[in-house]
Structure formats: C-alpha cells, structure tokens
Amino acid sequence: MSIRRLLGFALIFLAISMFIEQMWWVGGICFLIGIGMTAKSPIDRKWRKKKHIW
C-alpha cells in the first residue's frame, strides 16, 4: 500500500469526523481529496508514461 493511498484513507476518516462535528464544507473537501487519492486515476498513469518518455 502506497503512502498516497494511506493518506487518502486518512482524509476520508477526517472527513467523516468533520461531518460529525457539523463542518460540512470541510468534510466535503476532505472526502473528495481522499477519494481522489485512493482511486487510481487513468490521468495519473498517462502522466507517468509521458514522464518516462522524456
């Protein structure tokens, strides 16, 4: 498991605690960033391939 994925899970748990504390906008932002970090995006793979070519 990569550090990035671990950070993503940590952000999701932080978002859940923010929802409990009634801080909806902070929780929403943390949740979106967390999902973005845990999900393997195809954009990230394409960027890595381009990096190797250069």
OpenMM code with the backbone's topology and positions (N, CA, C; nanometers):
from openmm import Vec3, app, unit

residues = "MET SER ILE ARG ARG LEU LEU GLY PHE ALA LEU ILE PHE LEU ALA ILE SER MET PHE ILE GLU GLN MET TRP TRP VAL GLY GLY ILE CYS PHE LEU ILE GLY ILE GLY MET THR ALA LYS SER PRO ILE ASP ARG LYS TRP ARG LYS LYS LYS HIS ILE TRP".split()
positions = [
    Vec3(0.0844, -0.1202, 0.0000),
    Vec3(0.0000, 0.0000, 0.0000),
    Vec3(0.0880, 0.1253, 0.0000),
    Vec3(0.0599, 0.2141, -0.0899),
    Vec3(0.1419, 0.3346, -0.1030),
    Vec3(0.1050, 0.4390, 0.0019),
    Vec3(0.1964, 0.5314, 0.0244),
    Vec3(0.1758, 0.6403, 0.1201),
    Vec3(0.0584, 0.7269, 0.0752),
    Vec3(0.0490, 0.7487, -0.0561),
    Vec3(-0.0586, 0.8313, -0.1124),
    Vec3(-0.1956, 0.7716, -0.0821),
    Vec3(-0.2074, 0.6400, -0.0963),
    Vec3(-0.3343, 0.5726, -0.0693),
    Vec3(-0.3673, 0.5771, 0.0801),
    Vec3(-0.2657, 0.5600, 0.1639),
    Vec3(-0.2847, 0.5689, 0.3090),
    Vec3(-0.3332, 0.7077, 0.3489),
    Vec3(-0.2730, 0.8109, 0.2890),
    Vec3(-0.3145, 0.9494, 0.3134),
    Vec3(-0.4591, 0.9712, 0.2711),
    Vec3(-0.4968, 0.9109, 0.1610),
    Vec3(-0.6344, 0.9208, 0.1127),
    Vec3(-0.7339, 0.8636, 0.2120),
    Vec3(-0.7015, 0.7459, 0.2677),
    Vec3(-0.7884, 0.6850, 0.3681),
    Vec3(-0.7957, 0.7711, 0.4933),
    Vec3(-0.6829, 0.8290, 0.5328),
    Vec3(-0.6793, 0.9180, 0.6496),
    Vec3(-0.7693, 1.0399, 0.6273),
    Vec3(-0.7662, 1.0949, 0.5060),
    Vec3(-0.8506, 1.2105, 0.4731),
    Vec3(-0.9990, 1.1748, 0.4746),
    Vec3(-1.0324, 1.0533, 0.4309),
    Vec3(-1.1725, 1.0095, 0.4335),
    Vec3(-1.2216, 0.9994, 0.5780),
    Vec3(-1.1382, 0.9432, 0.6665),
    Vec3(-1.1755, 0.9343, 0.8078),
    Vec3(-1.1861, 1.0724, 0.8716),
    Vec3(-1.0984, 1.1637, 0.8331),
    Vec3(-1.1051, 1.3021, 0.8800),
    Vec3(-1.2359, 1.3667, 0.8339),
    Vec3(-1.2745, 1.3394, 0.7092),
    Vec3(-1.3992, 1.3937, 0.6546),
    Vec3(-1.5199, 1.3446, 0.7342),
    Vec3(-1.5199, 1.2162, 0.7692),
    Vec3(-1.6303, 1.1596, 0.8479),
    Vec3(-1.6399, 1.2287, 0.9838),
    Vec3(-1.5256, 1.2516, 1.0477),
    Vec3(-1.5264, 1.3213, 1.1767),
    Vec3(-1.5721, 1.4664, 1.1619),
    Vec3(-1.5402, 1.5294, 1.0492),
    Vec3(-1.5860, 1.6664, 1.0234),
    Vec3(-1.7381, 1.6706, 1.0050),
    Vec3(-1.7943, 1.5678, 0.9395),
    Vec3(-1.9399, 1.5610, 0.9235),
    Vec3(-2.0079, 1.5474, 1.0601),
    Vec3(-1.9463, 1.4695, 1.1501),
    Vec3(-1.9999, 1.4520, 1.2848),
    Vec3(-1.9958, 1.5852, 1.3615),
    Vec3(-1.8900, 1.6625, 1.3379),
    Vec3(-1.8737, 1.7933, 1.4033),
    Vec3(-1.9557, 1.9040, 1.3364),
    Vec3(-2.0374, 1.8678, 1.2361),
    Vec3(-2.1236, 1.9617, 1.1625),
    Vec3(-2.0461, 2.0630, 1.0773),
    Vec3(-1.9255, 2.0270, 1.0364),
    Vec3(-1.8466, 2.1125, 0.9468),
    Vec3(-1.8537, 2.0513, 0.8071),
    Vec3(-1.9656, 2.0766, 0.7397),
    Vec3(-1.9976, 2.0096, 0.6139),
    Vec3(-1.9004, 2.0423, 0.5019),
    Vec3(-1.8639, 2.1692, 0.4865),
    Vec3(-1.7785, 2.2082, 0.3730),
    Vec3(-1.6369, 2.1530, 0.3875),
    Vec3(-1.5842, 2.1520, 0.5103),
    Vec3(-1.4501, 2.0946, 0.5335),
    Vec3(-1.4540, 1.9441, 0.5086),
    Vec3(-1.5582, 1.8800, 0.5593),
    Vec3(-1.5754, 1.7361, 0.5398),
    Vec3(-1.5879, 1.6986, 0.3931),
    Vec3(-1.6624, 1.7793, 0.3190),
    Vec3(-1.6808, 1.7546, 0.1756),
    Vec3(-1.5514, 1.7646, 0.0979),
    Vec3(-1.4727, 1.8671, 0.1282),
    Vec3(-1.3434, 1.8866, 0.0602),
    Vec3(-1.2483, 1.7714, 0.0932),
    Vec3(-1.2384, 1.7363, 0.2212),
    Vec3(-1.1506, 1.6260, 0.2634),
    Vec3(-1.1933, 1.4942, 0.2001),
    Vec3(-1.3246, 1.4731, 0.1923),
    Vec3(-1.3779, 1.3496, 0.1347),
    Vec3(-1.3422, 1.3376, -0.0125),
    Vec3(-1.3584, 1.4471, -0.0875),
    Vec3(-1.3256, 1.4466, -0.2311),
    Vec3(-1.1769, 1.4242, -0.2549),
    Vec3(-1.0924, 1.4914, -0.1765),
    Vec3(-0.9471, 1.4740, -0.1904),
    Vec3(-0.9085, 1.3303, -0.1545),
    Vec3(-0.9693, 1.2783, -0.0486),
    Vec3(-0.9420, 1.1409, -0.0050),
    Vec3(-0.9774, 1.0385, -0.1108),
    Vec3(-1.0941, 1.0538, -0.1732),
    Vec3(-1.1360, 0.9625, -0.2805),
    Vec3(-1.0413, 0.9758, -0.3998),
    Vec3(-1.0044, 1.0986, -0.4317),
    Vec3(-0.9101, 1.1225, -0.5416),
    Vec3(-0.7754, 1.0572, -0.5188),
    Vec3(-0.7302, 1.0553, -0.3931),
    Vec3(-0.6007, 0.9946, -0.3612),
    Vec3(-0.6070, 0.8424, -0.3601),
    Vec3(-0.7190, 0.7865, -0.3126),
    Vec3(-0.7284, 0.6406, -0.3036),
    Vec3(-0.7570, 0.5762, -0.4386),
    Vec3(-0.8321, 0.6455, -0.5240),
    Vec3(-0.8660, 0.5909, -0.6558),
    Vec3(-0.7467, 0.6036, -0.7501),
    Vec3(-0.7210, 0.4979, -0.8254),
    Vec3(-0.6145, 0.5032, -0.9262),
    Vec3(-0.6726, 0.5656, -1.0523),
    Vec3(-0.6339, 0.6884, -1.0789),
    Vec3(-0.6894, 0.7593, -1.1942),
    Vec3(-0.6097, 0.7307, -1.3213),
    Vec3(-0.6777, 0.7182, -1.4356),
    Vec3(-0.6082, 0.6958, -1.5631),
    Vec3(-0.5227, 0.8157, -1.6053),
    Vec3(-0.5585, 0.9347, -1.5583),
    Vec3(-0.4816, 1.0562, -1.5902),
    Vec3(-0.3413, 1.0439, -1.5301),
    Vec3(-0.3351, 0.9928, -1.4073),
    Vec3(-0.2078, 0.9760, -1.3376),
    Vec3(-0.1175, 0.8781, -1.4128),
    Vec3(-0.1752, 0.7700, -1.4642),
    Vec3(-0.0977, 0.6704, -1.5394),
    Vec3(-0.0418, 0.7294, -1.6683),
    Vec3(-0.1228, 0.8064, -1.7396),
    Vec3(-0.0783, 0.8696, -1.8638),
    Vec3(0.0363, 0.9661, -1.8369),
    Vec3(0.0257, 1.0419, -1.7280),
    Vec3(0.1296, 1.1386, -1.6910),
    Vec3(0.2607, 1.0672, -1.6607),
    Vec3(0.2508, 0.9530, -1.5914),
    Vec3(0.3712, 0.8753, -1.5588),
    Vec3(0.4391, 0.8225, -1.6847),
    Vec3(0.3592, 0.7751, -1.7805),
    Vec3(0.4143, 0.7241, -1.9066),
    Vec3(0.4866, 0.8343, -1.9832),
    Vec3(0.4273, 0.9521, -1.9880),
    Vec3(0.4900, 1.0659, -2.0556),
    Vec3(0.6206, 1.1040, -1.9870),
    Vec3(0.6227, 1.0952, -1.8564),
    Vec3(0.7418, 1.1293, -1.7788),
    Vec3(0.8581, 1.0353, -1.8145),
    Vec3(0.8271, 0.9074, -1.8321),
    Vec3(0.9310, 0.8103, -1.8668),
    Vec3(0.9877, 0.8330, -2.0068),
    Vec3(0.9042, 0.8795, -2.0991),
    Vec3(0.9497, 0.9066, -2.2363),
    Vec3(1.0529, 1.0192, -2.2364),
    Vec3(1.0272, 1.1248, -2.1619),
    Vec3(1.1203, 1.2369, -2.1548),
    Vec3(1.2424, 1.1937, -2.0765),
] * unit.nanometer
topology = app.Topology()
chain = topology.addChain("A")
for resn in residues:
    res = topology.addResidue(resn, chain)
    for name in ("N", "CA", "C"):
        topology.addAtom(name, app.Element.getBySymbol(name[0]), res)
